[in-house]
């Protein structure tokens, strides 16, 4: 079984805990103060304990000082602090210093055994460990990844299309990486030295979006107190990315069609025609063919946008990429927070068994949440809370 160290100045409590833990098969070592406990922990790795119970209030070296001295060792060595002071400040301070969890004295011995089992799970079955990596070795945090045949086809198409100036329509469910494809098309194209201007067509009402896209003259409408250069002009010499293009009103669709045809438009309140040198990339998670049939999207605009189509597969159809994506996201979570992290094989299998309606974006958010619930250590299956589940079991937060 495991080697457990109890650091507490109360001899009777140490003995009671040792008896319970010995009965369930663990080997127990005792220390009467923080200094003695640190000496035991800082011995060679072969004799280091697998788990530490640490009293916060002791003579000589306080429990908080022990936690500070352990530093990054706390990733591999879970420490459960014990305190008779059940205040929020005590708990928060202990968790901020890297404690795995805490127990309030007096505690039930069944809780002691259960928490011991959960804490020891962090020391076993690690599939991957992340942290202290060279940022350059990780690649860009916002990067298209995948080894599946479906993603290989996407990469090939991007490689062919990037070098030409044609309009591209990117389709796929929310969270599949349409904006990443647009950015990659721009940065790998001859236009990469020019601007990449991104517009979320669903984010603004029609009258504001029109001014945002085409710009306006001073006094063009109430509140137009100055000249505004629109997004099409801002993108001159580069690329404009129109995200959620299926949400455009029919009025703006007509104006966009003209830009696609001859790269010209007028600012609101002006009769002067502006001409721009831009590449247009559009994206949508809607079925444009369907909304064309419903007369909600112009057929002529659809054909203008759909010159080259890049369709992104949902994550559930390329689960062979899930492990690579998980490593990528957790590596950056660890790097960003200056911590070590890990994930067990059982947790990865739980990820594989989920349907991922939110795709790679949902995976990233799920892993961010799991990193918090795990206390920045090993992600276990119980730390993975999926968006389709009705609510988070808040008891998991204390089981990190």
Buried (B, 14 or more C-beta within 10 A) or exposed (E): EBBBBBBBBBEEBBEBBBEBBEEEEBBBBBBBBBBBBBEBBEEEEEEBBBBBBBBBBBEEBBBBBBBEBBEEBBBBBBBBBBBEEEEEEBBEBBBEBBBBBBBBBEBEBEEBBEBBEBBBBBBEBBBBBBBEEEEEEBEEBEEBBBEBEBBEEBEEBBEEBBEEEEBBBBBBBEBBBBBBBBBBBBEBBEBEEBBBBBBBBBEBEEEEBBBBBBBBBEEBEEEBEEBBEBBBBBBBEBBBBBBBBBBBBEEBBEBBBEBBEEBEBBBBBBEEEBEBEBBBBBBBBBEBEEBBEEEBBBEEBBEBBBBBEBEBBBBEEBBBBBBBBBBBBBBBBBBEEEBBBBBBEBBBEBBEEBEBBBBBBBBBBBBBBBBBBBBBBBBBBBBBBBEEEEEEEEEBBEBB
